[in-house]
Amino acid sequence: MADNIEEDLWEEEETEEQEDAQPAERLRFITDKGQEPTRIDKFLMNRIENATRNKIQQALEEGFIKVNGAIVKSNYKVRPGDEVVILETRKPESTEVLPEELPLNIIYEDDDLLIVNKKPGMVVHPGTGNYSGTLVNGLAWYLSRNDHDKETLPRVGLVHRIDKDTSGLVVIAKTELAMSNLAAQFKKHTVHRRYIALVWGDFAEEEGTINAHVGRNLRLRKIMDTFPDGDHGKEAITHYKVLERFNYVTLAEMRLETGRTHQIRVHMKYIGHPLFNDGTYGGDRIVKGTVFTKYRQFVDNCFALLPRHALHAKELGFKHPTTGEWVQFNSEIPEDIQQVIEKWRTYTTGMTKQLKEKLDNQ
């Protein structure tokens, strides 16, 4: 595990581009009020999962760990209220994106942008462990073949991202002007983003809003968490609405007001409705339902049909960066999610029929 600390401690951020000129901030936190004086290397070993003293001391010696804005040595003792900042130590293997001929479902394109309906299982951008086969690799090949007479910006043109196992719409800027304009719209939260999700449980209400900060889990740095009191993370707002109820699971739409990493997934877990088959946030087990063997078999069959979390980026709307006109795009629910919806619909209908027959015979 010692050799994996760069992946565990300095993990790939999914939502930000990094500058090569100087190390970027990877982790920041403030020590508790009751923190006892403890050597910084020992403190970080206990604070960060899978961290080793060797790697931490190396980062300290190279100046990648700061306390209250100053570089510290391994014998520094953290105190209550200290602000600890860890910088990126990893050097990218290559800044060049390798063009690859990959199947891309491009549903719209003009001189300024294109809209891709991303398939599940495809990583959006090259990163640790995924230097090829990504959406950006495919776009680099596509743009090089279709825009011979002008410079293209497949790396810079990535305005936003969705998770590897989330399917759906992504907008790509083809010019610097479009990139700047679209990025500003995302920052102002004026972009329309509507997702479809199948989640565990039955909502008590038809619609609602979740407002809880989202940030890196304080112990497990590869996953996100909610912070209702706002002490950590960034503001995150998700609006949800019930579309169809299946007793033990619910089909719902999610509208993002902000766009944090894993926002919908962690917000749904926070309110007790994790996404169906979301292994990272507790949805890959039976959360609601019965203990009967047939029910477990039914759920396992659904998991087999949908070997990923049930989330699809269905709609995307924004002001066109050149014309200023509102444009909106829609995509069909993918077959794997649709098949599971149909199975739950049939299952629920059967339950209702059995209950009605039972009542009629009383």
N, C-alpha and C positions, 0 to 999 in steps of 0.2 A: 504493500500500500504506500510505502514511502515515496516511490517514484511517481505516484499519481496525484501528489499534492497540488500540482499546477492545475489539474482539472478540478480538484475538489475545492481548493482555496481561491484560485484565481479563475473562476468559471467564466464561460463565454456569456456576455450580456446579450440578450435577444433583441433589444430595442434601440441600441445606440451604436453609431459608427465610432471607431477609435482613431485618434490622430497618431501618426507614427513618430512625431517629433519628440514627445515626452510621455512618460507613463501616465496612463489614465487612472482615475480613482476606481477601485474595485469594491471596496467595502468601507463603510463608515459607521461608527456607533459611539455612544457615550456611556461610560461605566456607571453602574448603579451608585446611589447615594451611600449604600452600606458596604461598598467595595473595600476589602482589606488590602493594604499594600502588598502587591504580588509582582514578582518579576514578569516583565512583559512577555517573554517567551513561554513561560509556564501558563500565564493567563490566556494567551492565544491558543495554546494546545488544548486547554479545557473549554475554550469558547467555540472553536471551529472543528467540526467533525473531520476525522481522518488527517488532521494536521500532524506533522512531525516536528520535533525540536530542530532537527538538522535544517529543514527547509525554512523554518521560521527564522532561525539564526542567520541563515544565508541572506534572507530578505532584509533582515535588520542591518547586516554588514554592508549591503549594497544600497541602503538608504530608501528602501521601498516601504518602510513602516514609519509613520509619523504620529506623535502624540502632541496635541495642542499646537499643531503646525510646525513642530520641530522634529528633525530626525533623531531617533533615540537608539541606544545600544541595548544589548540583551539584558544588561543588569539594571535597566530602568524599572522602577516599581510603579505600577499603575495605581492611581488614587481615585477616590470618588469624584465623579464629574469630568474625568479625563475624556477628551475627544480623540479616539483612535482612528486613524485613516490608513488603509492598506492600498498600495498602488499596484498596478498591473506589472508583473515581472516577465510575462511571456512575450517572446518576440514571434510575430507571425512567420510561418514557414515561407510564405510568399505573399506579396501584395497583388500579384497578378491573378486574375480570374481566368481559369482555363475554359475556353469555349467548348461546349459539348452539344452534340445533336441529341436533344431530348424531346420527347413528346410534350408539347405545351398546348393547352386549350385556351387560345387567345380569342376572346369573344368580341373585342373592339380594339381598333387601333386608328390613330390619326398621326399628324406630324408631331404632336406634343406628348402623347401618352399612349399607353396600351393597358387593357384590362385582361388579367389572366384569371381563369377559374382553376385554382390550384387543386391538384388531386391530393388525397390524404397520403401520408407517408413521405412526402417530398419536403425536405428542409428548404427554407427560403434562401438563406445566405450561407456561404462557406464559413466554417468555424471549426473548432476543435473536434476532430473525428469525422468531420463532414467537409472535405475539401473538394469533393466532386459530386456530381449527380444532383446538385441543388437547382432551385429555380433560377438563380442568378447565372449559374453556368449555362443553363439552357438559353437564357435570354441573351447572354454574350454571343452565343453562336447564331441565334436568330437575328439579332441586330446587325452582326457583321455581314450576314448574307443579304440583308434587305435594306441596309442603309450604307451602301458603298461610298457615297459621295459626301458624307458628313461624319464628323466625330460622334460617337455614341458614348453614353455614360452608364453602362450597366451596373457599376458599383455604386455610383452616386445616386442613380435614378431610383433606388429603392426607398420609397417614401414611408412605408410601414411594413409590418410583418404579421404573419399569423403562425401559430404553432405547427410543428411538423405534422401532427396527426389531425389538425383541423383542416377541413376542406373549404374551398370557397374563393371569394373575389379578392384580388390584390391589384392595386394600381401601380404602374411603373411610369416614372417620368422619363422622357426621351431627350429633354433639353434642360439646361441649367435653370432657365426661366421657369419652366414647368415645375421643376424640382422645388425651387424656392417658394413658388406660389402654393403648391399643394402642401408642402411642409408647414407653411403658415396656417393653412386651414385646419390641419390636424392639431396644431398647437392651440388654436383658438377653440377647438372642440365643435367646429361647425360642420364637420363631415358626418353624413348619415351612414351609420353602420348597423345593420340588422342581422342578427344571428338566429339560427334555429337550433334548439338543443333539446335532447331527451334527458330528463333528470329523474333521479330517484324521489319518490314520495308524492304526496298529493298536497298542493298548496291550499292553505286555508282561505286565501283571497284570490281574486281574479287577476290582480296586477299589483305591482309594488315597486319600490326603489331601494336599492342597497347602497349605502354611503359609508364605506369603510376603507381606510388607507390600505394600500397593497405594497408590499416590499419583500425583500429576501427574508426567508425564515432565519431566525437568529441562530439556530443551531445547524440546520441542514441547508447549506447555501445554494444547493441546486434547485430548490423548490421555493415557491412564493408563499406568503401568508398574509392574513388580514390583521390590521391593527385598528380596532374600532375607536380607541382613544386618540389616535393620530400621533402617538409618540414616535412612530417609525413609519417608513414607507412614504408613498405619495398619495394624494387624494385620488380616489377611484369611485366612480358612480356608475351603477348599472341599473337600467330599468327593465323589468320583466313583465310579461303578460302571458297568461295561460291560453293555449290554443286548443288543447284536447287533453282530457283526463283518462288515464287507464288504470285507475285504482292505486296501483303500486308505483307507477311512474307517470310522468307528466310531460307532454310536448309543450314547449314554451318558446316564445320569442324573446330575445335579449337585445336591447338597444344600448350601445355604449355611448356614454357622455364623455368618458375619458378612455384612454387606451393603454393600460398598464400590462406588463407581462403576466399572462395567465389570469387576467382579471376575472373573466366570467367563471372560470373553473374554481378559483379560490373563493369568489363571492358566493357561488352556489354551495360549496362545502361549508362556508361560514354560516349559512342559514339552514343547514341540514338537508340540502338537496344536491348532493354531488352529481356530476354528470355521469350518465350511464356508461359503464366500462372505462372510467377514468382511473387507471392504475396508480397515478401519482397522488390523487386526492381522494382515494377511498371509494371510488365508484365501481371497482372491479369485483365486487362481492355483493351478496344480497343485502341490501340496506332496508328494504321494506318488502313485506310479503309473508308467506307461510313457511312452515318447516317441512312441508310434505315433499317427498322425493320427486314427484312429478313436477312440482313447481321449480325445484332446483334444476331439474333436467331442462325445463323450458328456458330458464334464465341462461344456463350454460349454452344452449343452442343459440340464443340471441347473441351471447358474447362471441360465439364462433362466427356468426354472420357479420358481426361488427367488431373486429379486433382492434378497436381504437375508441377514444372517447367520442361521444355522440354530439359533435358540434360542427356546424356549417355556417360559414360567412355568406349569407344569402343575398343581401343587398348592400350596395355601396353607392353613395351619392355625394356630389360636391359641385362647386362652381368650376366650370372649365377654365383652366389657367390662362387661356388666350381670349376666348369669346366672353367670358364672364357669365355665360348662361348655365343654369342648373342642369346637370346631367346625372342620370341615375341608372344603375345597372342591376340586373336580377339574374340569379342562377337557380337551377333546379336542385332540389334536395337530392344528393347522390344516392345511388341504388342501395348501398349497404345500410344507410340510415333508414331509407324508405322501407326496405324489407323488414327491419326490426319494428318499425312503426306498425306495419301491417300485421305482424305477428302479435303484438300487444293489443291491437284493435280486435283481432279475432279472439284472443284469449279473454279479453274483457267482455266481449259479446257472449261468449260461452258461459262465463261466470254469471252474467245477468240472466241468461236463459235458465240456467240451473236453479238460481234463486227464485225466479218466477214460478217454475214448475213445482218447487218445494212448497212455496206459499199457497199455490193453487190446490195442492193435495192435502193441505192441513184442514 
